[in-house]
Amino acid sequence: MASPSLAELRAAALVQALRSCQLFGGLSDADLAAIAAYVTVRALDKGQYLFREGEPALGFYVIQRGAINVHRVSPIGKEQVIHVFRPGESLAEAALASPTGYPAEARAVEPSSVLLVPKAEFLGLVSKRPDLAIRMLGSMSQHLRVLVSLLDDLTLKDVETRLAYWLVKRCPQPPGSAPAVVRIATTKRVLASELGTTAETLSRTLAGLRAKRLISVRGSAITVVRPAALADLVASHLGGA
């Protein structure tokens, strides 16, 4: 039996990457192969931009490797992270229906590769496959839930409450007395931006929670020593808001 050609291996890798994305879950191999035929791969170095706010939308993206930080920049230059997308996630689907270009900026926070699903070709496929349009709505609804969660976090009154809430959400629910390990999947600077603060303030806030013996920190792992007590801290702060 002949060995697969380089083109066949590439096509198989693209199909596998698409299959890992929730947006394409359940599609047949034939459907995935049809999409893979017009997908292009883009490699990004750490810190390199995938797109800038307002740039014409070429299509949407599926993360194959690495991590992409999607953010907005305020008029005074402050960066607010919307979400950090990782392998298997898709982003910028809303740009398919918008004539105004990308609504935010996207930058690699580590060496990454993404699949570009081009706008014209995909919209042509959607016109023949209404079920894909339903999937797109589901994906965009998930992104909306992320934005609503972000808004909830940012309306909490102080950085300690926002950080405690962020940690509690990532502990087993309901929070109990057993320690829980939360791993930071990105840099502390990016996490600080997600929480609407600075890296320096985040470090001080982590130190404050350590002093209260609610957490311990080792590298990228934060151990919530007493999840229920941390949840009580959040509740007490919200009650006094």
GUDOLUM-526778 format. One line per field, with one value per residue (C-alpha): residue number from 0; residue in one letter; x, y, z negated. Coordinates in steps of 0.5 Angstrom, whole numbers. Example, Ala and Ser with C-alpha at 12.3 -4.5 7.8 and 13.67 -1.06 7.14 Angstrom:
n = [0	1]
res = [a	s]
u = [25	27]
v = [-9	-2]
w = [-16	-14]
This chain:
n = [0	1	2	3	4	5	6	7	8	9	10	11	12	13	14	15	16	17	18	19	20	21	22	23	24	25	26	27	28	29	30	31	32	33	34	35	36	37	38	39	40	41	42	43	44	45	46	47	48	49	50	51	52	53	54	55	56	57	58	59	60	61	62	63	64	65	66	67	68	69	70	71	72	73	74	75	76	77	78	79	80	81	82	83	84	85	86	87	88	89	90	91	92	93	94	95	96	97	98	99	100	101	102	103	104	105	106	107	108	109	110	111	112	113	114	115	116	117	118	119	120	121	122	123	124	125	126	127	128	129	130	131	132	133	134	135	136	137	138	139	140	141	142	143	144	145	146	147	148	149	150	151	152	153	154	155	156	157	158	159	160	161	162	163	164	165	166	167	168	169	170	171	172	173	174	175	176	177	178	179	180	181	182	183	184	185	186	187	188	189	190	191	192	193	194	195	196	197	198	199	200	201	202	203	204	205	206	207	208	209	210	211	212	213	214	215	216	217	218	219	220	221	222	223	224	225	226	227	228	229	230	231	232	233	234	235	236	237	238	239	240]
res = [m	a	s	p	s	l	a	e	l	r	a	a	a	l	v	q	a	l	r	s	c	q	l	f	g	g	l	s	d	a	d	l	a	a	i	a	a	y	v	t	v	r	a	l	d	k	g	q	y	l	f	r	e	g	e	p	a	l	g	f	y	v	i	q	r	g	a	i	n	v	h	r	v	s	p	i	g	k	e	q	v	i	h	v	f	r	p	g	e	s	l	a	e	a	a	l	a	s	p	t	g	y	p	a	e	a	r	a	v	e	p	s	s	v	l	l	v	p	k	a	e	f	l	g	l	v	s	k	r	p	d	l	a	i	r	m	l	g	s	m	s	q	h	l	r	v	l	v	s	l	l	d	d	l	t	l	k	d	v	e	t	r	l	a	y	w	l	v	k	r	c	p	q	p	p	g	s	a	p	a	v	v	r	i	a	t	t	k	r	v	l	a	s	e	l	g	t	t	a	e	t	l	s	r	t	l	a	g	l	r	a	k	r	l	i	s	v	r	g	s	a	i	t	v	v	r	p	a	a	l	a	d	l	v	a	s	h	l	g	g	a]
u = [0	3	4	0	2	4	-2	-6	-3	-4	-12	-12	-9	-14	-20	-18	-17	-24	-27	-24	-28	-35	-38	-36	-38	-42	-41	-39	-32	-34	-37	-30	-26	-30	-29	-22	-21	-21	-18	-11	-7	-3	3	4	10	8	6	4	-3	-8	-12	-13	-20	-24	-19	-24	-26	-23	-27	-27	-21	-21	-15	-10	-5	-3	-7	-10	-12	-18	-18	-21	-16	-20	-19	-13	-10	-12	-13	-19	-18	-25	-23	-17	-18	-15	-14	-21	-25	-27	-27	-29	-35	-40	-35	-38	-45	-42	-39	-35	-29	-27	-30	-24	-16	-13	-6	-2	0	4	7	0	-3	-10	-14	-17	-24	-25	-32	-34	-33	-36	-42	-43	-43	-48	-53	-53	-53	-58	-56	-49	-52	-56	-49	-46	-52	-50	-43	-44	-49	-43	-39	-44	-45	-37	-38	-44	-40	-34	-39	-41	-34	-32	-38	-36	-33	-26	-20	-20	-27	-26	-20	-24	-30	-26	-22	-29	-32	-26	-27	-31	-39	-41	-35	-33	-27	-23	-17	-18	-12	-14	-8	-7	-7	-4	1	-1	-1	-6	-10	-10	-12	-18	-20	-19	-13	-6	0	2	-5	-6	0	-1	-8	-6	-1	-7	-11	-5	-4	-11	-9	-15	-10	-3	1	6	8	2	-2	-6	-9	-15	-14	-21	-26	-32	-29	-27	-34	-36	-31	-34	-41	-40	-37	-43	-47	-44	-44]
v = [0	7	12	18	24	30	34	28	28	36	35	30	35	40	36	33	41	42	36	39	45	45	49	43	38	32	34	28	27	29	36	37	35	40	46	44	45	52	53	56	56	62	61	67	68	71	78	78	80	76	82	89	92	95	91	88	81	76	70	67	63	56	55	49	51	56	62	68	74	78	85	92	98	104	111	112	106	101	94	90	82	79	72	68	63	56	50	47	54	59	66	72	69	75	78	74	78	85	90	94	89	86	89	88	86	79	77	71	70	64	61	59	57	58	56	61	59	65	69	68	61	59	63	60	53	56	58	51	48	51	47	50	57	54	52	59	62	57	59	66	65	62	68	72	68	70	77	77	73	78	84	81	80	87	90	87	93	91	87	82	80	80	75	71	70	68	63	60	59	55	50	44	46	48	50	46	45	41	45	46	47	52	53	60	58	64	70	73	80	77	75	82	85	80	82	89	91	91	86	89	90	83	81	85	82	75	76	79	72	68	72	71	63	63	61	59	60	56	58	58	54	57	52	55	52	53	54	55	61	64	64	67	72	74	74	78	83	83	84	90	93]
w = [0	2	-4	-4	0	-4	-1	-4	-11	-11	-9	-14	-19	-17	-18	-25	-27	-24	-28	-35	-34	-37	-31	-26	-31	-28	-21	-16	-14	-7	-10	-14	-8	-3	-8	-9	-2	-2	-9	-10	-16	-19	-24	-29	-33	-40	-40	-33	-31	-28	-26	-28	-30	-24	-19	-13	-15	-11	-15	-22	-25	-29	-34	-32	-37	-42	-45	-42	-46	-43	-46	-46	-47	-50	-48	-53	-51	-56	-54	-56	-55	-52	-52	-51	-45	-45	-41	-39	-40	-34	-34	-30	-27	-28	-23	-17	-18	-19	-13	-18	-19	-26	-32	-36	-36	-36	-38	-40	-47	-45	-39	-35	-29	-26	-21	-17	-14	-9	-9	-2	-1	-8	-7	0	-4	-9	-4	-2	-9	-13	-19	-19	-20	-26	-29	-28	-32	-37	-37	-37	-43	-47	-46	-48	-55	-55	-55	-60	-65	-63	-65	-71	-73	-72	-76	-82	-87	-87	-85	-91	-90	-82	-83	-89	-84	-78	-83	-86	-79	-77	-83	-84	-85	-90	-93	-99	-104	-100	-97	-89	-84	-79	-73	-70	-63	-60	-63	-70	-66	-61	-67	-70	-64	-64	-71	-69	-73	-72	-73	-80	-83	-81	-85	-91	-91	-91	-96	-100	-99	-101	-108	-109	-108	-103	-97	-96	-89	-86	-79	-74	-80	-85	-90	-93	-100	-103	-97	-101	-105	-99	-96	-103	-102	-95	-98	-104	-99	-94	-100	-102	-95]
